[in-house]
Amino acid sequence: MLVIGGACVQDPDKIQSRLVADRKVRAVAQVGSHGTEDAWVGSVPTLVTFERGLLSPQTETRAGVTVERFPYEKLEAWREWDAAREEAPLARLATSRVVYDPTGYYGRIQRTLWTLSAERLAGHREELLGRAAERLEIARRQYTGPGHSAQEQLLALAEARDVALSLLYPALLTHRHGWPEFEIRLPHAWRAAAGLRFPKAVYRLENLYGFGGEDEARRVLLATRGLGLVEQEKRARAAFQAGYSDGAVRYLRDETARTHRADLERWGYLSSARRDKLGVLIGVTRSPLGPAALAIAGELLADAREGR
């Protein structure tokens, strides 16, 4: 057993060896910074596998090791770009480190992703931007306009952040044929990947989250108490202690929106104490709300399209 971020973790190498020895498993790859020169105390050992007999993707985390499993049929299908761009976790596949690939299919997928033509990258970018524009328009109709209350303001912010992180940031990186990192270290990673070339876009991402350095990270970490965010708080604290204060804030803002969406939807019925805690976690006083958040996401969409 290993100890990472204060938790006991199984030896990832042993788990990897067991997976490679399993006849159902037809490919194994390592994902993320764990085991690389970029590893830090919060790195989570993560493996991607393709296995026979699976009907749908599955993710499980046991003793600190995450295994993302995909059906073997996807390993065959995703060799073709048109199939991969529709449903494959492209960044995961492009940035992973293959350790077992007897068919050679995983390697072929990676070579396709690493050598995409400018035309294909532009097409992929437009697909991401189109999906983002559609979601932002739906959010404008649902959460803005006369009669909308505080809960819609918060839901609009949560949607703007999710669109920015899952669609617009990846679209931005297509200009430099880069693939996004989604570790807790964000925004450190997006500053390093895109900050110098696309400073306007990165500023908009940071504006959406309302970062505030160590002071804000401490406030957000304290606000997790009593909200069932024990594991998230542990991960965020590891990031904070490693110097990724804004990463801890980003992670807890997104996790709060994900795990407490029901609270956001019934905001007016919550106790004042619960609203206060959730307000700190979401960043109510530091972030744009409602139409302002959606407007910033729209500006980021334009920046991603033009490569600004």
C-alpha positions as CSV (number, residue, x, y, z in Angstrom):
1,M,0.0,0.0,0.0
2,L,1.1,3.6,-0.7
3,V,0.1,6.8,1.0
4,I,-1.0,9.6,-1.3
5,G,-2.5,12.8,0.0
6,G,-3.0,11.1,3.4
7,A,-4.9,8.1,2.0
8,C,-3.9,4.5,1.7
9,V,-3.6,3.5,-2.0
10,Q,-3.0,0.1,-3.5
11,D,0.1,-0.3,-5.6
12,P,-1.0,0.9,-9.1
13,D,1.6,-1.3,-10.7
14,K,0.0,-4.5,-9.2
15,I,-3.4,-3.5,-10.3
16,Q,-2.0,-2.8,-13.8
17,S,-0.3,-6.2,-13.9
18,R,-3.6,-7.9,-12.9
19,L,-5.4,-6.1,-15.7
20,V,-2.8,-7.0,-18.3
21,A,-3.0,-10.6,-17.2
22,D,-6.8,-10.6,-17.5
23,R,-7.8,-12.2,-20.9
24,K,-10.8,-10.0,-21.2
25,V,-8.6,-6.9,-21.1
26,R,-7.3,-6.0,-24.6
27,A,-5.6,-2.6,-23.8
28,V,-4.3,-0.8,-20.8
29,A,-3.0,2.8,-20.5
30,Q,-2.0,5.2,-17.7
31,V,-3.7,8.6,-17.5
32,G,-2.8,11.8,-15.7
33,S,0.3,12.9,-13.9
34,H,0.8,10.1,-11.5
35,G,4.0,8.2,-12.2
36,T,5.4,11.1,-14.4
37,E,7.8,13.9,-13.7
38,D,4.8,16.2,-13.3
39,A,3.3,14.1,-10.5
40,W,2.3,15.8,-7.2
41,V,0.9,14.8,-3.9
42,G,-2.7,15.0,-5.3
43,S,-2.1,12.9,-8.4
44,V,-4.6,10.1,-8.6
45,P,-3.4,6.8,-10.2
46,T,-5.7,6.3,-13.1
47,L,-5.8,3.5,-15.7
48,V,-7.9,3.2,-18.9
49,T,-8.8,-0.2,-20.1
50,F,-10.7,-1.7,-23.1
51,E,-12.4,-5.0,-22.1
52,R,-14.5,-7.7,-23.8
53,G,-17.9,-8.2,-22.3
54,L,-18.6,-4.6,-21.3
55,L,-21.8,-3.1,-22.6
56,S,-21.1,0.5,-21.6
57,P,-18.2,2.6,-20.1
58,Q,-17.7,2.2,-16.4
59,T,-15.5,4.0,-13.9
60,E,-14.5,2.7,-10.5
61,T,-12.2,3.9,-7.8
62,R,-10.9,1.5,-5.2
63,A,-8.3,2.1,-2.6
64,G,-7.2,5.3,-4.3
65,V,-6.8,3.8,-7.8
66,T,-9.3,4.8,-10.6
67,V,-10.0,2.5,-13.5
68,E,-11.9,3.8,-16.5
69,R,-13.2,0.8,-18.5
70,F,-14.5,0.9,-22.1
71,P,-16.0,-1.9,-24.2
72,Y,-13.6,-3.6,-26.5
73,E,-15.8,-2.7,-29.5
74,K,-14.9,1.0,-28.9
75,L,-11.2,0.2,-29.3
76,E,-12.0,-1.1,-32.8
77,A,-14.4,1.7,-33.7
78,W,-12.4,4.7,-32.4
79,R,-9.6,4.0,-34.8
80,E,-11.7,6.0,-37.3
81,W,-11.8,9.7,-36.6
82,D,-15.4,10.2,-37.5
83,A,-16.4,7.6,-34.9
84,A,-13.9,8.9,-32.3
85,R,-14.9,12.5,-32.5
86,E,-18.6,11.7,-31.8
87,E,-18.1,9.8,-28.6
88,A,-14.5,9.1,-27.5
89,P,-12.8,10.8,-24.6
90,L,-10.3,12.4,-27.0
91,A,-8.1,14.1,-24.4
92,R,-7.9,11.0,-22.3
93,L,-6.8,8.9,-25.3
94,A,-4.4,11.4,-26.7
95,T,-2.5,12.1,-23.5
96,S,-2.5,8.6,-22.0
97,R,0.6,6.3,-21.9
98,V,-0.1,2.9,-23.4
99,V,1.3,0.0,-21.4
100,Y,-0.5,-3.0,-23.1
101,D,-1.8,-2.9,-26.6
102,P,-1.5,-6.4,-28.3
103,T,-3.8,-5.4,-31.2
104,G,-2.0,-2.1,-31.8
105,Y,-5.4,-0.4,-32.0
106,Y,-4.8,2.0,-29.1
107,G,-1.6,3.1,-30.7
108,R,-3.4,3.7,-34.0
109,I,-6.0,5.8,-32.2
110,Q,-3.3,7.9,-30.6
111,R,-1.5,8.4,-33.9
112,T,-4.7,9.6,-35.5
113,L,-5.2,12.1,-32.7
114,W,-1.6,13.3,-32.7
115,T,-1.5,13.9,-36.5
116,L,-4.9,15.5,-37.2
117,S,-4.9,17.8,-40.1
118,A,-5.6,21.5,-39.7
119,E,-8.9,20.9,-41.5
120,R,-10.0,18.2,-39.1
121,L,-9.0,20.2,-36.0
122,A,-11.0,23.2,-37.3
123,G,-14.0,20.9,-37.9
124,H,-13.6,19.5,-34.4
125,R,-13.4,23.0,-33.0
126,E,-16.5,24.1,-34.7
127,E,-18.4,21.1,-33.4
128,L,-17.4,22.0,-29.8
129,L,-18.3,25.6,-30.3
130,G,-21.6,24.6,-31.8
131,R,-22.5,22.5,-28.9
132,A,-21.4,25.3,-26.5
133,A,-23.5,27.9,-28.3
134,E,-26.6,25.6,-28.2
135,R,-26.2,25.1,-24.4
136,L,-25.7,28.7,-23.7
137,E,-28.8,29.7,-25.7
138,I,-30.9,27.1,-23.8
139,A,-29.5,28.5,-20.5
140,R,-30.4,32.0,-21.6
141,R,-34.0,30.9,-22.3
142,Q,-34.3,29.0,-19.0
143,Y,-32.4,31.1,-16.5
144,T,-32.6,34.8,-17.6
145,G,-35.3,37.3,-18.3
146,P,-38.2,38.8,-16.2
147,G,-39.3,36.8,-13.2
148,H,-36.2,34.8,-12.7
149,S,-34.9,34.5,-9.2
150,A,-31.6,33.9,-7.3
151,Q,-31.7,30.2,-8.1
152,E,-31.8,30.8,-11.9
153,Q,-28.8,33.2,-11.4
154,L,-26.8,30.4,-9.8
155,L,-27.9,27.8,-12.3
156,A,-26.8,30.0,-15.1
157,L,-23.4,30.5,-13.5
158,A,-23.0,26.7,-13.1
159,E,-23.9,26.1,-16.7
160,A,-21.6,28.8,-17.9
161,R,-18.7,27.3,-16.0
162,D,-19.5,23.8,-17.2
163,V,-19.7,24.9,-20.9
164,A,-16.4,26.8,-20.5
165,L,-14.5,24.0,-19.0
166,S,-15.9,21.0,-21.0
167,L,-16.3,22.6,-24.4
168,L,-14.7,26.0,-24.8
169,Y,-11.3,25.3,-23.1
170,P,-10.8,22.2,-25.3
171,A,-11.9,24.2,-28.4
172,L,-9.3,26.9,-27.5
173,L,-6.5,24.3,-27.4
174,T,-7.3,23.0,-30.9
175,H,-5.6,26.1,-32.2
176,R,-2.3,24.7,-30.9
177,H,-3.2,21.0,-31.4
178,G,-3.3,20.6,-27.6
179,W,-5.5,18.4,-25.4
180,P,-6.9,19.6,-22.1
181,E,-5.9,18.4,-18.7
182,F,-8.7,18.0,-16.2
183,E,-6.8,17.4,-13.0
184,I,-7.6,19.4,-9.8
185,R,-4.6,21.6,-10.7
186,L,-6.8,23.7,-13.0
187,P,-6.4,26.6,-13.6
188,H,-2.7,26.1,-13.2
189,A,-2.8,23.8,-16.2
190,W,-4.8,26.1,-18.5
191,R,-2.5,29.0,-17.6
192,A,0.4,26.9,-18.6
193,A,-1.2,25.5,-21.7
194,A,-3.0,28.6,-23.1
195,G,-2.1,31.6,-21.0
196,L,0.6,33.2,-23.0
197,R,-1.0,32.6,-26.4
198,F,-4.6,33.2,-25.4
199,P,-4.5,35.6,-22.4
200,K,-8.0,37.0,-23.1
201,A,-9.6,33.6,-23.1
202,V,-7.8,32.5,-19.9
203,Y,-8.8,35.7,-18.2
204,R,-12.5,35.0,-19.0
205,L,-12.2,31.5,-17.6
206,E,-10.7,32.9,-14.4
207,N,-13.4,35.6,-14.2
208,L,-16.1,33.0,-14.3
209,Y,-14.6,31.2,-11.2
210,G,-13.8,34.3,-9.1
211,F,-10.4,33.1,-7.9
212,G,-8.8,34.8,-4.9
213,G,-5.6,32.9,-4.1
214,E,-4.9,31.5,-0.7
215,D,-7.5,33.6,1.2
216,E,-10.4,32.5,-1.0
217,A,-9.2,28.8,-0.9
218,R,-9.2,28.9,2.9
219,R,-12.7,30.3,3.0
220,V,-14.0,27.7,0.5
221,L,-12.3,24.8,2.4
222,L,-14.0,25.9,5.7
223,A,-17.4,26.1,4.0
224,T,-17.4,22.4,3.1
225,R,-18.2,21.4,6.6
226,G,-21.5,19.8,7.1
227,L,-22.3,19.6,3.3
228,G,-21.2,16.0,2.7
229,L,-18.1,17.0,0.7
230,V,-15.6,15.1,2.8
231,E,-13.7,13.4,0.0
232,Q,-13.8,16.6,-2.1
233,E,-12.5,18.6,0.8
234,K,-9.6,16.1,1.2
235,R,-8.6,16.4,-2.4
236,A,-8.9,20.2,-2.5
237,R,-6.9,20.5,0.7
238,A,-4.1,18.4,-0.9
239,A,-4.1,20.8,-3.8
240,F,-4.1,23.8,-1.5
241,Q,-1.1,22.4,0.5
242,A,0.7,21.8,-2.7
243,G,0.4,25.4,-3.8
244,Y,-2.6,25.0,-6.1
245,S,-5.0,27.4,-4.2
246,D,-7.0,28.4,-7.3
247,G,-7.1,24.7,-8.3
248,A,-8.7,23.9,-5.0
249,V,-11.3,26.6,-5.4
250,R,-12.1,25.6,-9.0
251,Y,-12.5,22.0,-8.0
252,L,-14.8,22.7,-5.0
253,R,-16.9,25.2,-7.0
254,D,-17.5,22.6,-9.7
255,E,-18.1,19.8,-7.3
256,T,-20.5,21.8,-5.3
257,A,-22.6,22.6,-8.4
258,R,-22.5,19.0,-9.4
259,T,-23.4,17.4,-6.0
260,H,-25.7,20.1,-4.7
261,R,-27.7,21.0,-7.8
262,A,-30.9,20.2,-5.9
263,D,-30.0,22.9,-3.4
264,L,-29.4,25.4,-6.1
265,E,-32.8,24.6,-7.6
266,R,-34.5,25.3,-4.3
267,W,-32.3,28.1,-3.1
268,G,-35.1,30.2,-1.7
269,Y,-36.2,27.4,0.6
270,L,-32.8,26.7,2.2
271,S,-31.8,27.8,5.7
272,S,-29.7,31.0,5.8
273,A,-26.8,29.0,7.3
274,R,-26.8,26.5,4.4
275,R,-27.2,29.3,1.8
276,D,-24.2,31.1,3.4
277,K,-21.9,28.0,3.1
278,L,-23.1,27.2,-0.4
279,G,-22.7,30.8,-1.4
280,V,-19.1,30.8,-0.4
281,L,-18.4,27.5,-2.2
282,I,-20.1,28.7,-5.4
283,G,-18.5,32.1,-5.2
284,V,-21.7,34.2,-5.1
285,T,-19.9,37.4,-4.1
286,R,-16.9,36.9,-6.4
287,S,-18.4,35.6,-9.6
288,P,-20.7,37.0,-12.3
289,L,-24.3,35.6,-12.0
290,G,-27.1,34.9,-14.4
291,P,-26.9,36.9,-17.7
292,A,-23.4,38.2,-16.8
293,A,-22.0,34.7,-16.5
294,L,-23.5,33.6,-19.8
295,A,-22.2,36.8,-21.5
296,I,-18.7,36.0,-20.4
297,A,-19.0,32.4,-21.7
298,G,-20.3,33.9,-25.0
299,E,-17.2,36.1,-25.1
300,L,-15.0,33.1,-24.4
301,L,-16.7,31.3,-27.2
302,A,-15.8,34.1,-29.6
303,D,-12.2,34.0,-28.3
304,A,-12.0,30.3,-28.8
305,R,-13.3,30.6,-32.3
306,E,-10.8,33.3,-33.3
307,G,-7.9,32.0,-31.2
308,R,-7.6,35.1,-29.0
